[in-house]
Amino acid sequence: MNHKSERASAKGIVRRAFPVQLETRAKEGSTGVTTISGYASVVEEPYEMWDFLGSYAEVVRSGAFTKTLNETPHVQLLLNHGGLAMAYTKAGTLRLSEDSTGLHMEADVTATRSDVQDMLLALGDGSVDEMSFAFRVTRQIWSPDYDQRDILEVDLHRGDVSVVNFGANPATSVTPALRAADFDQLADDDARALMERLQRRFEPPVEPAPVSGHPLSLYLAQAQALDL
């Protein structure tokens, strides 16, 4: 059986989405450029997360972004964690800072781009109201029962902040799909059972055995037997 202590061994890039209020305004002195601002993450606000062992509480602690921001990380603004970058810290069009609320972002986006236009329209009519950020956890503390994770420090370098439709949203406690990292941590019996289920799901359907000869041969044989 899996033990909750296995949660502490998870590695790699993780993402968290938060309901936010993003502001948009025309950038002074720049034609066709709009500035959007908001929080990609909040601190000191526990939220519920899920993994293959069930639910647990998670909280990003104040100061989690201090070290990585001092190292001038390369971070891009994306839509749903994909597509072409809309703003970039390296280019000066994306600016990140940390305050008592969390990770604040301000981005200058080119409003004449079709993907940017779609995003701005969705923000304007309230169709999109979440942001997410991709990061690596570099320091954390788990409670003795592994039911609460305190994220003390993160690395944003080569990560992103994204305007998203929905994500692994703590506010709505959406259960994420099983990830490859979760599969690697499954016990042998659980992994074997899951593999067998997947094999049954993707097995090709059994085709009926073909009837040899002409389709009417069966009826002819029956007629001969009855001397018809």
ABEGO torsion letter per residue (X at the ends): XBBAAAAAABBEBBBBBBBBBBBBBBBBGBBGBBBBBEBABBBGBBBBBBBAAEBBBBBBBBGAAAAAAAAGBBBBBBBGGBEBBABBAAAGABBBBBBAAEBBBBBBBBAABAAAAAAAAAAAAGABABBBBBBBBABBBBBAAGABBBBABBBABGBBBBBBABBBBAAAGBBBBBBAAAAAABBAAAAAAAAAAAAAAABBBBBBBBBBEBAAAAAAAAAAAAGX
